[in-house]
Amino acid sequence: MFPSRVWLWQMAALLVPARGNVKGMNTPDDVRYSRDHEWIRFDAGGTHARIGITDYAQDALGDVVFVDLPETGREVEVNESFAEVESTKSVSDIYAPLSGVIVEVNSTLDDAPETLNEDPYGEGWICVLEVAADVDQSELMSAAEYAEFTEG
């Protein structure tokens, strides 16, 4: 049996010297979090979600040098790999935390992939997803739950 993605992230964080430490990682309260270390910021109507990687994830990856962005119009299912992030240390898949259709991508990352490291919750977003109507959000964590998850 293959190790879980969560276990792989946690091992990467232990094996790869991080620039910071897990305690004190930035976990904004206005976003939700996946167990695969993606953050999700819903619009006011809850129909669209901006998605990126967490501070914890970018710290574990190290310096990001390339982002393979998804195509707009692509339908994704929850837990489906939809993008890749390449750092000086590894290449990591980014998994859809929700099902839906990708309606926008952050093309700024083509020329400035380091933005994922510099501003993971702001200018470093990856894509915007039009959320499927029947999507289950019960697996997403609050900031407090995610902080506990990454410290455990």
N, C-alpha and C positions, 0 to 999 in steps of 0.2 A: 504494500500500500504506500502511496506517495504521501509525503508530509503535507500538512495543510498550509495554505497561503499565510495564515496568521503566524504559524510556527516559523515559516521561512522569514517573514519580516522581523520577528523577534530574534531569530538567530543572526540575521544580518545586523541588527542593532547591537548585538553582543560581540560579533566578530569584527565588524568594521568600526574603526575608531570614529566616533561621532564628533561633530564640532561642538556640541553642547552636551547636556545631560537630559535624561527623560524628565526628571522632576523640573518643573518650571517651564515645560513646553507650552507654547501658545495654543490654547484651546478656546476659541471664542464661543460665547454662549448663543450667538445668533445662527449657528449652523448645527447640523446633525452629523453623525460620524458612522462610518461602516467599520466592520472588523478587519477589512482589508486596507484600512488607513486612507480612505477617501473622505472628504468632507462634502456636505450637501447644503446649499443655501437656497431655500424655496422663495419664490416671489410671493407677493401679497396674496394672490389667489390660489397658490399652491399648485398651479398647473405647469410651472417651469421650475427647473432646479439647476443652479450653477454648481459645477462639480470641479474639485481639484484634489490634490494630495495634501495630507496634513503636515504640520510642522514636524511631527514625529517621523513621518515617512521621508520627507526631504532631508532631514538630519541623518537618518540611517543610510540613505543613498549616497550622501556626499555631494560633490559638485556635479550638477546636472549639465550635460553637454549636448543632449539631443532629445527632442520630444516628437514621437510619431503620433500625430493627431488623427482622430477619427474623421471620417467624411460626414459632411452635413447630409441629412436625409436618411442616414443609416438607422435602422431599427436595432435596438439592443435589448437583451433580456438581462434580468438581474443576475449578477455573478459572471457575466460574459466579459471576456477580455475585449476592450475596445480601443486601447491606446497603449503605447510603450514609452517608458522613460529610461534613457540611457545616461548613466553617470560615469565618472572616471573609474568606478569600482564594479558596476554591474548593469544589467539590463533588467528592468522590472515591468511586468504587465500591470496595467491599470484596469480594474474590474468595475463594471457598471453596478453601482449600489442600488439602482432602481431600473425598472423596465420603461422604455419609451423610445422617442425618436430624437436624434441629435439635430438640433436646429441652429446651433452656432458653435464655432470653435475659436479658440484664442490664437489667431495666426501670428500674433506678436511673439509667441514662443518659438516660431520657426527661426527667427533671427536672434532671439534673446532667451534661450532655454533656461539660463541661470535665474530668470525671474521666478521660477518655481522655488528656488532656494531663498531668494531675497524677499519675496512677498507671497508666500503660499496661499494666504486667505484673501488676497487683494488682486493685484495685477497678474498673479500666477495661476489663475483658474485655467482649466483645460477645455471645458465645453459647457454648453447649456443644453439640457434635456427637456423636451416636452414630455412630461410624465404621463404614463399610461393611466387611464381613468381608474382602473381597478388595482392599482399598485399597492402592495403591502409595505407599510413603513415601520412595522413593528420591530424589525431587526436593527433599525437605526438607533444610535445611542445619543444621549445628551452629552454636553461638554463634561459634566461631572462623571458620567458613566465611562466616557472615553478616557479621561484622565486616569481613572481607577484601572481601566483595562490595560493601558500602556505602562502603568507603574507595577502591575502584578506579575 
